[in-house]
Amino acid sequence: MATTEITNQEFNQMIQTSAQKLKKHADFINSLNVFPVPDGDTGTNMSLSMESGAKYERDEPSEHVGNLAGALAKGLLMGARGNSGVILSQIFRGFSKSVENKATLTAQDLADAFVEGAQTAYKAVMKPTEGTILTVIREAAKAGKEAAAEQDDIVQVMDAVTKAGKEALKKTTDLLPVLKEVGVVDSGGQGLTFVFEAFDDVLNGRAQSDDEPDEEQMDEMVDAKHHQSVQGKIDPADIKFGYCTQIMVRIGKGLQVKQEFDYDTFYNYLAKLGDSLLVVNDDDVVKVHVHTEHPGKVLAWGQQFGDLATVKVDNMCQQQEEIIEKDESTEVPEQTLDTKGTAIIAIASGAGVDKLFRSLGVTHIINGGQTTNPSTADIVAAINDSHAKRAIVLPNNKNIFLAAEQGIQVTDIPAQIVHSRNISQGMTALMGFNPENDLNSNVNAMEDNLSSVKSGEVTTAIRDTTVQGKKIKKGNFIGIVDGKIETSKSNLLDAASEMVKLMLDEDSEIVTIIYGEDTKKSEAEKLESEIQKLDDELEIEIHEGDQPVYPFIVSVE
């Protein structure tokens, strides 16, 4: 018998299962990253992005699938991290636009939604590249459209989408030379096929038991629920339900069991006792988070279904009083903008790098970079919280460009991006800022400055591989010049000095060395000596950056 519609229940399960599947397979997706450097991690970025989308969808009270899809798209937008997360958000932005007026989905609706998702994703990328996640969504959507033209069975349409997505994924190895050289498929495309598989499993009734939240996930969900509720400057007197109550029940165990566990029965009683309720379970345990005035009733109710493995009750009124006292004792004056009302926001890691940026005029720092890409929501919050008249964002990493570009579209003030690909470019761009100029003039001048600096980074290879014709061994130090791996050595100083040698030319005048959190100043001074042997007329500066991942960041101007 054909399945002819997706209701809110199926849609919810599809989204939640896909988030769980991405989380489960994040490390595998990460392993497909081509460069052997600590990366922004595609799997992690896609998982965190989808997790944000799934939360928004889960919290949407409507039973209208169009509204649920809209909530999903909003959550993905705000939680998008890295280019892969942004493209995933654009796929479901198009998907949600296609179904916004649909209370339930037919096979044709589903197929049309994937087609619009593909079109939206392609439009979001300035120069679409085949052999990526874009190829996978386009081919999968095409197959879904063809299947829907022949039948109205949603399961068969989703089967076709999933099959075509997997076939397109295999082809990515041959479409991109860099993938073929390493012998892997596109990591973003792999992540998207996991989403397709999750959808397909739900619609076929194959949702696996290992897609249920494990104990760690349940703990994270409970903790997240608590932190959503009582924060900031809330007056303790305004807290209606004062006790944060958390229990874990071993279902069917103990002497007080009076009822067989039924989720709806269990949940509905607790819903009457307070707010901020979260009930998550697997076959063995159920975990509860609720804010209530009657923690004893919560404990007694839990015992009717099993024994209490853990119990935690916190007085939130008392906690909030302590939070306010701490905030007042540590409060600092609001930062005064010295840039004529322009917030300059840089994304970077490391206390020393932070100080360097601020000394050059940056007003706000978002902690992040190569291995911790901030989300769209992080960037939006930094811009809006600046209370400036306008803002300029320095991503300092190309994997943050798309998230930043999404962010500036939804901010409260005019904002633009200077497309700095690394820390060195970000610092050089700042030399073009003039507080007397308007936003467009400043951005243009700062963009023009990007090409005036050569940027080098030394890091450690995390796997054996061959990239750009170079054999690289795990644990070697590799020198990257303007995004291209140029050298690989077993010794840090050898790798760094050879990298700088390749960066120098007859016009070079200034070399800046920024050493990382695990690098000593003496090592930077040794590098300085090696550079002076290459050209004793160079002006060399050394700064403590405290940055992770990169023992040395070097710029040549």
C-alpha distance (Angstrom), angle and dihedral (degrees) to the residues before:
residue distance angle dihedral
M1 . . .
A2 3.82 . .
T3 3.79 122.2 .
T4 3.78 105.8 -133.0
E5 3.81 105.8 178.1
I6 3.79 144.8 33.5
T7 3.79 112.4 -141.2
N8 3.78 127.3 -165.5
Q9 3.81 89.9 -90.2
E10 3.80 94.7 56.5
F11 3.78 92.0 41.7
N12 3.78 92.1 52.2
Q13 3.78 91.6 49.2
M14 3.81 91.3 48.5
I15 3.80 92.1 54.1
Q16 3.81 96.9 43.0
T17 3.80 92.4 46.2
S18 3.80 92.3 49.6
A19 3.82 90.6 51.8
Q20 3.79 90.3 50.9
K21 3.79 92.0 47.0
L22 3.80 92.9 51.3
K23 3.79 90.5 49.2
K24 3.79 91.5 49.4
H25 3.82 93.1 50.1
A26 3.82 99.0 35.8
D27 3.81 93.8 109.3
F28 3.80 91.7 50.9
I29 3.80 91.3 50.8
N30 3.81 89.4 47.7
S31 3.80 89.7 54.1
L32 3.82 89.8 62.9
N33 3.80 93.7 63.8
V34 3.79 106.2 123.0
F35 3.79 103.0 -141.9
P36 3.83 113.7 72.1
V37 3.80 91.0 -133.3
P38 3.80 130.3 105.6
D39 3.78 97.4 -87.3
G40 3.79 141.2 -168.1
D41 3.81 82.5 -97.6
T42 3.78 113.7 -128.5
G43 3.79 94.1 -146.1
T44 3.78 93.6 51.8
N45 3.80 91.9 46.1
M46 3.81 94.2 48.6
S47 3.78 92.0 44.9
L48 3.81 94.4 50.7
S49 3.80 91.3 44.4
M50 3.81 92.9 50.9
E51 3.79 90.6 43.7
S52 3.80 88.9 58.5
G53 3.81 91.1 48.0
A54 3.80 91.8 48.1
K55 3.80 91.1 51.8
Y56 3.79 93.0 52.4
E57 3.81 90.1 47.3
R58 3.80 92.0 46.9
D59 3.80 91.9 50.7
E60 3.83 94.0 48.5
P61 3.85 106.2 106.5
S62 3.81 95.8 -158.4
E63 3.80 121.8 102.7
H64 3.81 90.4 -154.0
V65 3.82 108.7 110.5
G66 3.80 91.3 -146.7
N67 3.80 89.8 57.9
L68 3.80 91.5 46.1
A69 3.80 90.7 51.3
G70 3.80 89.6 49.1
A71 3.80 90.6 52.9
L72 3.80 89.6 48.6
A73 3.80 91.5 51.9
K74 3.81 91.5 48.1
G75 3.79 91.9 50.2
L76 3.79 92.0 47.6
L77 3.79 90.7 49.0
M78 3.79 93.9 52.3
G79 3.79 95.0 40.1
A80 3.81 97.7 42.1
R81 3.80 113.2 132.7
G82 3.76 126.6 -176.5
N83 3.78 125.9 -6.9
S84 3.80 92.4 -69.0
G85 3.79 92.5 53.8
V86 3.80 91.9 47.6
I87 3.81 92.9 50.2
L88 3.81 89.7 48.2
S89 3.81 88.3 52.6
Q90 3.79 90.6 50.7
I91 3.80 91.9 51.4
F92 3.79 90.2 56.1
R93 3.79 92.3 40.0
G94 3.81 87.4 62.7
F95 3.80 90.6 40.4
S96 3.81 91.7 53.9
K97 3.80 93.0 45.9
S98 3.80 89.4 54.9
V99 3.82 94.1 51.9
E100 3.81 101.2 33.3
N101 3.80 92.3 115.8
K102 3.81 96.2 41.6
A103 3.81 119.4 104.1
T104 3.81 89.0 -172.2
L105 3.80 131.0 6.9
T106 3.78 129.4 -116.7
A107 3.79 124.4 -159.7
Q108 3.81 89.3 -97.0
D109 3.81 91.3 49.1
L110 3.80 90.6 52.8
A111 3.79 93.1 48.5
D112 3.82 92.7 46.7
A113 3.80 90.3 49.5
F114 3.80 92.8 55.4
V115 3.82 90.2 47.7
E116 3.81 92.0 53.2
G117 3.80 89.1 43.9
A118 3.79 90.2 56.7
Q119 3.80 92.6 47.1
T120 3.80 92.7 49.4
A121 3.79 92.5 48.7
Y122 3.81 92.3 51.4
K123 3.81 91.3 49.7
A124 3.81 90.9 51.6
V125 3.81 93.3 60.6
M126 3.79 116.6 73.0
K127 3.81 94.1 -150.2
P128 3.82 109.0 20.1
T129 3.79 112.8 -150.5
E130 3.79 123.2 -152.6
G131 3.77 117.5 -134.3
T132 3.80 91.6 51.6
I133 3.80 138.9 91.7
L134 3.82 86.5 -70.9
T135 3.79 91.2 64.7
V136 3.79 90.7 49.5
I137 3.82 95.6 51.6
R138 3.81 92.8 44.2
E139 3.81 95.0 51.4
A140 3.81 92.8 41.7
A141 3.82 92.0 50.2
K142 3.79 91.1 48.4
A143 3.81 91.0 54.0
G144 3.80 91.3 47.5
K145 3.79 91.6 52.1
E146 3.81 91.6 50.8
A147 3.81 92.2 48.0
A148 3.82 92.7 49.1
A149 3.80 90.3 52.7
E150 3.80 89.3 61.7
Q151 3.82 102.9 40.8
D152 3.79 145.5 7.9
D153 3.82 96.7 -132.6
I154 3.82 107.8 119.9
V155 3.79 92.4 -161.7
Q156 3.80 92.4 58.3
V157 3.80 91.1 46.9
M158 3.80 91.1 52.2
D159 3.81 89.7 45.4
A160 3.80 88.6 55.4
V161 3.81 92.6 47.5
T162 3.80 91.9 50.4
K163 3.80 94.7 45.8
A164 3.80 93.3 48.5
G165 3.79 91.2 46.0
K166 3.81 91.0 55.3
E167 3.79 92.2 47.1
A168 3.81 91.0 49.7
L169 3.80 89.6 48.7
K170 3.82 91.2 56.7
K171 3.80 89.9 52.4
T172 3.82 93.3 54.8
T173 3.81 89.0 78.9
D174 3.80 90.4 64.7
L175 3.80 96.9 37.8
L176 3.81 96.1 60.0
P177 3.83 117.0 49.6
V178 3.80 92.4 -151.7
L179 3.82 90.4 56.3
K180 3.78 91.6 47.5
E181 3.78 92.0 50.3
V182 3.80 91.5 56.0
G183 3.80 94.7 34.4
V184 3.81 100.2 -126.3
V185 3.79 137.5 118.7
D186 3.80 122.9 -115.8
S187 3.79 110.0 -75.5
G188 3.82 95.1 -145.0
G189 3.79 90.8 49.5
Q190 3.79 89.5 50.3
G191 3.79 90.1 53.6
L192 3.79 91.6 51.2
T193 3.81 92.0 51.3
F194 3.80 88.4 55.3
V195 3.82 87.6 56.3
F196 3.81 89.8 50.6
E197 3.81 90.7 48.3
A198 3.80 91.4 51.9
F199 3.81 91.6 50.6
D200 3.80 90.3 47.3
D201 3.81 93.4 48.6
V202 3.80 91.9 52.4
L203 3.80 94.5 48.2
N204 3.81 91.3 46.5
G205 3.80 92.4 47.3
R206 3.79 91.1 -114.4
A207 3.80 98.4 121.1
Q208 3.79 102.1 148.6
S209 3.77 124.6 -128.9
D210 3.80 88.4 -126.2
D211 3.79 87.3 65.8
E212 3.80 88.8 69.3
P213 3.80 112.4 100.6
D214 3.80 112.1 -88.4
E215 3.79 121.6 -140.3
E216 3.79 93.5 -90.7
Q217 3.81 91.8 50.8
M218 3.80 91.0 48.1
D219 3.81 89.7 52.2
E220 3.80 90.7 50.6
M221 3.80 91.7 49.6
V222 3.78 92.3 49.6
D223 3.81 92.6 47.3
A224 3.81 91.1 48.2
K225 3.79 91.0 51.1
H226 3.78 91.3 53.3
H227 3.80 94.6 49.1
Q228 3.80 91.6 50.4
S229 3.75 91.2 64.1
V230 3.78 121.1 48.5
Q231 3.80 115.0 29.1
G232 3.78 142.1 120.4
K233 3.77 123.8 13.6
I234 3.81 100.0 -14.7
D235 3.79 111.3 146.7
P236 3.83 108.1 -119.2
A237 3.80 87.9 -135.7
D238 3.82 89.1 63.0
I239 3.80 94.4 58.5
K240 3.80 104.0 108.0
F241 3.80 97.8 -171.7
G242 3.77 107.5 38.2
Y243 3.81 106.3 -175.2
C244 3.79 121.8 74.2
T245 3.79 100.8 -151.1
Q246 3.79 123.9 -169.0
I247 3.79 127.1 176.5
M248 3.77 137.1 168.8
V249 3.81 115.8 -150.8
R250 3.80 124.0 -160.8
I251 3.79 98.5 -139.9
G252 3.82 114.1 -123.8
K253 3.82 94.9 1.1
G254 3.81 128.2 118.3
L255 3.80 139.5 31.7
Q256 3.82 99.0 -78.1
V257 3.82 98.0 62.2
K258 3.79 110.6 132.7
Q259 3.79 103.6 154.0
E260 3.78 138.2 45.5
F261 3.79 109.2 -119.2
D262 3.81 115.1 -97.1
Y263 3.79 115.6 170.0
D264 3.81 97.6 -144.1
T265 3.81 93.7 47.0
F266 3.79 91.4 46.7
Y267 3.80 93.7 46.4
N268 3.82 98.7 43.6
Y269 3.79 94.4 56.9
L270 3.81 92.7 49.7
A271 3.82 91.0 47.5
K272 3.81 88.3 66.2
L273 3.80 92.8 55.3
G274 3.80 100.5 61.9
D275 3.80 145.8 -49.0
S276 3.82 141.1 -79.3
L277 3.79 87.1 56.1
L278 3.78 120.6 177.5
V279 3.80 123.4 173.8
V280 3.81 118.2 -179.6
N281 3.75 127.2 169.4
D282 3.76 149.2 165.4
D283 3.78 127.8 -165.5
D284 3.81 94.8 -71.6
V285 3.79 109.3 32.8
V286 3.77 141.5 24.2
K287 3.79 122.6 -153.9
V288 3.79 123.2 -155.5
H289 3.78 133.2 -163.1
V290 3.82 117.7 -179.5
H291 3.79 138.5 152.1
T292 3.78 108.3 -136.0
E293 3.79 145.9 148.4
H294 3.81 90.0 -133.3
P295 3.82 110.5 57.1
G296 3.81 89.8 159.3
K297 3.80 91.2 62.6
V298 3.80 90.3 51.6
L299 3.81 90.8 53.3
A300 3.80 93.0 46.0
W301 3.81 91.6 49.1
G302 3.79 91.9 50.6
Q303 3.80 91.3 52.3
Q304 3.78 90.5 59.9
F305 3.82 87.8 68.8
G306 3.82 101.8 35.5
D307 3.76 145.1 -37.9
L308 3.80 121.9 -59.6
A309 3.79 110.2 -106.5
T310 3.82 93.4 178.7
V311 3.80 135.4 9.6
K312 3.82 127.5 -171.5
V313 3.81 125.3 173.6
D314 3.82 121.9 177.1
N315 3.79 128.2 -174.3
M316 3.81 100.8 -130.1
C317 3.80 94.9 -171.1
Q318 3.78 89.2 60.3
Q319 3.81 91.5 44.1
Q320 3.79 91.5 51.5
E321 3.78 92.3 50.3
E322 3.81 88.4 54.5
I323 3.83 92.1 47.5
I324 3.82 91.5 52.5
E325 3.80 92.1 47.2
K326 3.81 90.6 51.0
D327 3.81 93.0 46.5
E328 3.79 92.0 50.6
S329 3.80 92.8 48.2
T330 3.81 93.8 50.4
E331 3.80 99.8 34.7
V332 3.80 113.8 134.8
P333 3.79 127.9 -162.8
E334 3.79 115.4 -88.7
Q335 3.79 110.9 -95.9
T336 3.77 114.5 -98.1
L337 3.79 114.1 -136.4
D338 3.78 111.7 -127.3
T339 3.79 93.0 -173.5
K340 3.82 100.2 80.4
G341 3.79 93.3 -95.5
T342 3.82 98.5 -41.7
A343 3.79 118.8 125.6
I344 3.80 112.3 -149.0
I345 3.79 108.4 -159.3
A346 3.81 120.6 -168.0
I347 3.78 127.5 -172.9
A348 3.79 110.8 -142.2
S349 3.79 146.1 129.5
G350 3.79 129.1 -132.6
A351 3.79 131.7 59.8
G352 3.79 92.4 -117.1
V353 3.80 93.2 49.5
D354 3.80 87.6 48.6
K355 3.82 90.6 55.8
L356 3.79 92.4 46.6
F357 3.80 92.2 52.7
R358 3.79 92.7 47.0
S359 3.81 90.7 49.6
L360 3.81 87.5 56.3
G361 3.81 94.0 52.2
V362 3.81 105.7 -85.9
T363 3.79 109.5 146.7
H364 3.82 100.8 -170.3
I365 3.81 134.5 29.1
I366 3.80 125.9 -157.1
N367 3.78 109.1 -159.0
G368 3.79 108.3 -125.3
G369 3.75 145.7 83.9
Q370 3.77 139.0 142.6
T371 3.79 100.2 -0.3
T372 3.81 99.2 23.1
N373 3.79 110.4 47.8
P374 3.82 110.2 -171.4
S375 3.78 118.3 -127.9
T376 3.77 127.3 -114.0
A377 3.81 87.4 -106.3
D378 3.83 90.9 55.4
I379 3.79 90.5 54.2
V380 3.81 93.8 44.7
A381 3.80 90.9 49.7
A382 3.81 92.7 50.7
I383 3.80 91.5 51.3
N384 3.81 96.1 45.1
D385 3.81 93.9 42.7
S386 3.81 91.3 52.4
H387 3.84 90.0 76.5
A388 3.81 86.8 -148.9
K389 3.79 128.1 141.8
R390 3.80 92.6 -121.6
A391 3.78 139.0 -3.0
I392 3.80 142.1 -143.2
V393 3.80 120.0 -158.5
L394 3.81 124.0 -152.9
P395 3.84 106.6 -165.5
N396 3.83 94.0 -177.5
N397 3.80 89.3 -162.3
K398 3.81 127.5 67.5
N399 3.82 90.6 -139.8
I400 3.81 88.3 66.6
F401 3.82 96.2 51.8
L402 3.79 97.5 92.2
A403 3.82 94.6 45.4
A404 3.80 89.4 50.7
E405 3.80 92.1 47.0
Q406 3.80 90.1 52.6
G407 3.77 90.8 46.6
I408 3.79 97.9 54.7
Q409 3.81 89.9 55.1
V410 3.82 92.4 65.7
T411 3.81 103.4 36.6
D412 3.80 125.9 118.5
I413 3.81 93.6 -124.3
P414 3.83 134.6 41.2
A415 3.80 109.6 -82.1
Q416 3.79 137.0 174.3
I417 3.80 137.7 -175.4
V418 3.77 130.2 -122.7
H419 3.81 102.8 -154.5
S420 3.79 99.5 -131.7
R421 3.80 110.3 166.9
N422 3.80 97.5 -163.6
I423 3.79 144.1 6.6
S424 3.81 94.0 -87.3
Q425 3.80 92.4 54.3
G426 3.79 90.8 46.6
M427 3.78 92.1 54.9
T428 3.80 93.3 45.3
A429 3.81 91.1 48.7
L430 3.80 90.0 58.5
M431 3.80 90.0 64.3
G432 3.80 87.3 69.9
F433 3.81 95.2 56.7
N434 3.79 118.1 109.1
P435 3.83 117.1 -178.6
E436 3.80 89.4 -150.6
N437 3.82 93.0 60.9
D438 3.80 128.0 83.2
L439 3.81 123.5 -107.7
N440 3.81 97.4 -95.5
S441 3.79 93.8 47.2
N442 3.78 92.2 50.1
V443 3.80 93.9 47.9
N444 3.81 91.5 49.0
A445 3.80 92.2 49.3
M446 3.79 92.6 46.7
E447 3.82 91.9 48.0
D448 3.82 89.3 51.4
N449 3.80 89.7 55.3
L450 3.81 93.4 57.4
S451 3.80 93.6 79.8
S452 3.81 93.5 52.1
V453 3.80 94.4 75.6
K454 3.80 133.9 63.0
S455 3.78 112.1 -144.5
G456 3.78 127.2 -151.8
E457 3.79 131.6 -179.2
V458 3.78 130.8 -175.5
T459 3.78 118.9 -154.3
T460 3.80 140.1 151.6
A461 3.80 123.7 -91.3
I462 3.80 111.3 -119.7
R463 3.82 96.7 -163.3
D464 3.79 144.0 19.5
T465 3.78 110.2 -99.0
T466 3.77 147.2 130.9
V467 3.80 115.4 -114.5
Q468 3.78 127.9 172.0
G469 3.81 88.5 -6.5
K470 3.80 94.0 -55.8
K471 3.80 122.9 119.1
I472 3.78 110.0 -136.5
K473 3.78 127.9 -169.7
K474 3.78 124.6 -150.5
G475 3.80 110.3 -99.8
N476 3.82 95.0 25.7
F477 3.78 120.2 127.7
I478 3.78 110.8 -115.9
G479 3.78 127.5 -161.9
I480 3.81 116.4 -143.8
V481 3.81 119.3 -164.4
D482 3.79 116.4 -166.3
G483 3.79 90.8 -24.8
K484 3.82 97.4 -45.7
I485 3.81 123.8 107.6
E486 3.80 105.4 -122.9
T487 3.78 105.4 165.9
S488 3.81 142.3 18.3
K489 3.81 122.6 -166.1
S490 3.80 137.3 162.2
N491 3.82 90.3 -131.7
L492 3.81 122.7 66.9
L493 3.81 96.3 -143.9
D494 3.81 92.4 47.5
A495 3.80 91.9 51.2
A496 3.80 93.4 46.6
S497 3.82 96.5 45.9
E498 3.81 93.2 47.3
M499 3.80 90.0 48.3
V500 3.82 91.7 52.8
K501 3.82 90.8 46.8
L502 3.80 88.5 58.3
M503 3.81 90.7 49.0
L504 3.81 96.5 53.6
D505 3.79 125.7 91.4
E506 3.81 136.2 162.1
D507 3.81 91.9 -81.0
S508 3.83 95.7 53.5
E509 3.79 114.0 119.6
I510 3.81 110.1 154.8
V511 3.81 130.6 40.7
T512 3.80 119.2 -171.3
I513 3.81 120.0 -164.2
I514 3.81 119.7 -164.1
Y515 3.80 112.9 -174.2
G516 3.80 123.9 -153.5
E517 3.78 137.9 -123.7
D518 3.82 94.6 -89.3
T519 3.80 95.4 41.5
K520 3.81 125.7 90.5
K521 3.79 124.1 -132.9
S522 3.81 88.1 -123.2
E523 3.82 89.1 62.4
A524 3.79 90.1 52.4
E525 3.81 89.2 50.4
K526 3.80 90.0 52.3
L527 3.79 89.0 53.1
E528 3.79 88.6 49.5
S529 3.83 89.4 55.4
E530 3.80 91.5 50.2
I531 3.81 91.2 50.7
Q532 3.81 91.6 49.4
K533 3.81 88.3 55.9
L534 3.80 87.5 58.4
D535 3.82 94.0 49.4
D536 3.80 122.1 -4.9
E537 3.81 92.5 -166.9
L538 3.80 93.8 66.1
E539 3.79 119.2 110.5
I540 3.82 107.0 -130.8
E541 3.81 126.1 -164.6
I542 3.81 125.8 -170.7
H543 3.82 123.5 -158.4
E544 3.79 132.9 177.3
G545 3.82 106.1 -123.7
D546 3.82 103.2 169.9
Q547 3.80 86.9 -153.3
P548 3.82 119.9 158.9
V549 3.82 124.4 -128.9
Y550 3.81 96.6 21.2
P551 3.85 119.2 72.8
F552 3.81 87.6 -169.8
I553 3.79 134.1 22.5
V554 3.81 110.3 -173.3
S555 3.79 131.2 -174.5
V556 3.79 128.0 -169.9
E557 3.79 121.9 -161.0
